[in-house]
Every structure is written in C-alpha cells, then in structure tokens.
Amino acid sequence: MVADPLADWRLAGEPFYQPAGNEIAAFEAARSARLPVLLKGPTGCGKTRFVEHMAWRLKLPLVTIACHEDLTAGDLAGRWLLDAEGTRWMDGPLALAARHGALCYLDELLEARADTTVLLHPLADTRRVLPLERHGELLQAHPDFQLVVSYNPGYQGLHKGFKPSTRQRFVALGFDYPDPSIEAAIVAREGGVDDALAQRLVQLALRTRRLRDQGLEEGASTRMLVHAALLVRAGLPPQAAALQAMADPLSDDPELLAVLHALVRASF
C-alpha cells in the first residue's frame, strides 16, 4: 500500500471561521475557475484561519509555508539529498502540493526573496507548471492544486511590494478586522469568555487602532484579543491580561506604551 504523501498536511477537524462577508463564495468561485488567490489585510485579522477553513471545506490537504527573508526558491521547489543509498530528490513543500493536489498557502509572501516570487509565476497563470530545474522536470500541477498567498499592505515600503507581473496573476480578497459585533462573538467563542468581557476587549482594540495616526504601526488584532481572553480564562484579571496580550506586545516606544497602558486602565 502506497503511503499518503500528504498525510501530515490533512486537517483533522473543522477550523472555526466566522464569515464577515461573501469571502467564502468568492474563494469558491476562484477555485472553480482555477485561479490563484491573493489575500491582503492586517496582521491577525483572520486570513490564515480563513485558508484553514477553506481547505477543510474543500477537503484539501493544506501545505502552509511561513515566508521569511531567507526563504529561497530551492526551499520551495526541492533539492537533492545524499543518503546511504546515494542521491535522491526530495520535493519542497510547493512541489509536494503541486504534484499531489493540495492547497498551498504562502503566508506573508512579501517577506520572501524575489526569486521565490518569480518561481510562482508559471504556477499562477494558465500554464500551471512548476519548473524543477535541478531535477530536470517540468512539473504539471495536479488538477486539485490551489495556490493562495497573503500579505499585509501596511508593511509595504519602498523596498517591498508586488510587481505587476506577480500581482496580476492573482484574484484578490481584501480582509480587515470584523465589525465589532462579529469580532466580539469570535473572541467569546475562541477565548472562552462571556460576551460582556469580549465586547470590552473589542472596544479597547478599537481605541488602539485609532493610534495608527499617532505612530503605532498597527492596533490590537483579533488574534491578540483572543490571547487576552485566554489569559483571563486561565486566571488573570482582565486588566493584567490586556496589558500582557494587547498593550505590551504592540510597541517598545515609551510614550506609546504609556498611552496604551492608560487605555487599558481606562477600559478595566
């Protein structure tokens, strides 16, 4: 019996995701049209959880790659390995997903090197192929293969940004923090706290997000609110939990930290 090459990438259960609009239908349409998807939005707003939910919904294994500045095209495509029997080729995660039909998610693609982005071009257009030059193979993507990438537009600088040749190969879905009522419901469910506390955490987050005009890179994310709720559930008082999970991780600037601490004290 042949082992399942994607066994480690299959989801055991349904990841919870609360839709904020028509993003599920939009993704399913892109999937039906065999189009790669670009997700853009701030950190911690639910992009990764959305991808996990869609992989489960579509019954696809999910190969996730956290992009970083040292990630090379070879890391994604694969390499030759030397063992006791000689040399053998090992697919990288992108090649593995393309060969066997998984959803491949490249998280924060702008953090990767330029040669990594270029590697995606033939996979992200009508060719749907991955050139494995070191292996001497032109890999035709499996019919079930789905490419999804994400990035945070707020982190774009003069040296970071997608070229039109990359951007125009994708259809895009924009994400943002949910409406307060939806966000509070997510925090209550994921953090295991009551609605009243979840709503107070969301209101605190809204106040931190207004500080972007005062030098804060980003306000508290939905993920941070869930972390605060989990700390409360673990026994911390709400004020201490909010300081630890929301205020202190946001900045090292003494003046901004003082403002954040004041917001927490005013909220709890």
N, C-alpha and C positions, 0 to 999 in steps of 0.2 A: 504494500500500500504506500503510495507516494505521500510524503508529509506535506501539509499545507504550508506553502512558503509565506503566507500572510497570517498565520495563526496568531502571532504575537500582536498583530495590529487590529484584531477584531474586537469590537465593543461588546462587553458582557451584558450591559443593560442600557436602558434609555437615559441619556443625559437630559436633565431638566432644562428647558428653554422656554421663556415667556415671549411670544412674538410681540413686537411693538408696531408692526405694520404689515405690509404684504411681502416681507422678505422671504418667507418660505415659498410662496408661489413664484416669486421672481427667480429664486435659485433653481427650483424645479424646472422652470421654463428654460433657463440656461443649460441645465443638464440635458433636457430633451433635445435642445439644438446643438449639443456637443460643443458648447462654448466654455472657455475658462473664465473663472470669476475672480475679480479683484474686490476685496473688502477693505474699506477705508473708514477709519474712525479712531477716536482717542483710546488710550490705554484703559483696559479694564471695563469696557462698555459691553462686552458680550460677544465679540467676534469669534473667539476660539470656541466658546460654548455653542454658538450657532453652528459652526462647522461640525463639531462633535454630534450635535443633534441631527444635522442633515445626513451625516454618514450613517448614523443609526437608522434614520428614516428611509434612506435609500438602500439599506442593507449592504453597505460597502465597508471594507476594512479602511481604517484611517491611518495613513502614514504622516506623522507630523514632524516637521523639521523647524527647529528654532534657529533662525538665521542670525549670523554674527559676522564680524569683520574678517575673521579667519576662515570662514566657510568658503571652500573652493569648488570649482566645477567638478573636480575629481572626487571630492567628498560626496557629491550628489550622484554622479554617474557610476562610480565604481573604480576598482583598482585590482591589480594582480597581487596575489598573496603567495608567499613561499611557505610550504609545509613539508612534512616528511615525505610526501609523495611527489613533490615537485612544485610547480607553479599552478595556480588555479585562479580563475576570475571570480570576483565577488561583486555582485551588483550593489551600487549605492542605493540609498532609500528612494531616490527619484526613479531610478531604473527599475527597482523592485516593484514600485507602484505601477509604473507604465507597463511593465511586462506582464503582470498578473492581474491587473484591473482593480486598483484601489483608488480611493480619494487621497490625493497627495496635497497636504497643506503646508505651505511655506509661510511661517509666521514672521512678520516684520521683515519682508524681503529687502527693504532698503538698507538694512544693516549688513547685508552680504556684499561681497566683492562684485565688481562689474561683470567679470567673466561668468559668474554664477547666473546673473540675469540673462545674459546673452544665450546661455545654454537652454533657456526655456523657450526661446523664440520658435524653433521648429515644432515644439510640442504644443505651443499655444496658438498655432494657426491651422489652416486646413490640412497641412501635412500630417500632423500628429505623429511625429517621429522624434526619436532621441538618438543623435549620433554618438556612438560609443567608440571614439577614435582609437583609444588604447586597446580596445577589444576587436577592432576591425569589424564593427557591426553597426548597422542602421536599424535600430530597434523600433518596430512599428507598435504604437501604443495599443493596448488591449481595448476592445470596444467599451468596457466598463470604466476605463481610466477617466478620472476627473481631476483637473488641476485647479487649485484655489490658492491665492496668495493674499496677504494682508499687509497693510502699513498704516502708520499714524501720520496724517498730513501735518500735524502740529510739530513734528520733529524734522520736517524738511528744512534744509538750509541751502546755502549757495552750493555746497558740495554734495547734496543729497537730493535726489529726485529721479523719477522715472523718465527715460527718454520717450518721445512719442512712438518710436518703433516698438517699444515694450508696452506702453500704456494702451495703445490702440488695438492690441491683440486680445484684450480682455473686455468683458462687460463688467460694470462696476455696481456695487451695492454700498451705499453710504450708511454708516452706523453712528449713533450718538447715544448719550445716556437716555434711558427711557423717561417717559413722563413720570412725574413724582408718584402718582398713584401706582403705576406699574412697577416702578423701582422699589417702592415700599413693600409691595407684595412679594417681589423677588427676594428682598433682604429678609423678610419674615420667614419665608419658606426655606431659603438656603442657610440662614443663620439660626433658625430655630428659636426666634424671639417673637414677642407679641406685636401686634400691629402698631400699637402706640409707640413703642421704642423704635420700630422700623421707620415710622414716619418722622420721628425726631432726628434719627440718623440721616435721613434723606434731606431734611431741611438744613442740617449742618453742612452736608455735602454741597447743597446749592449755594450756601454762603461762601464756601471755599472756592467754588468755581467762578464766582464773581471777582476773585482776586487775580485772575489772569491779567486783568488790566493794570495790576499793581506789581507785576514782576513774577508772579507764580507761573511756572511752566504749565502745570495742569492742576485742576482741583481734584478733590477726592473722587475716586472712581467707584462704580458699583461693586467691584471686587473688594475695595477697601471697606466699604460699608458691611459687606458680608463678614469680612475678617473681624471688624469691631463687634458685630452681633455674636460671632462665635466666641469671642473673648468674654462677653457678658454671660453667655450661656455656660462658659467654663468657670464663672465665679467672680470675674472682675466687675467693679462698679462701672456704670456706663461712662462716667467722665474719664476714668483711667483707661477704659477700653478705647474710647475715641481718641485720646492722646496717643496711645500706643499704636493704633492701627490706622489712624487718619491724619493726625496733625504732624507727628514727628517724622514719618516717612516722606512727607511732601517737600520738605526744604531743610537746608542746613543754614540758611541765612538767618542771623539772629533776629532781625526786625520782622521778617515774615513769620518766623516761628512764634514770636511774641503775639502777633496778630492771630495766628492760628490757635494758639493756646487760649487767647481771650475769647475767640468764637466758641471753643469747646466749653469753656467755663460758663459762657452765657447760655449755651444750649442745655447744659446739665448742671 
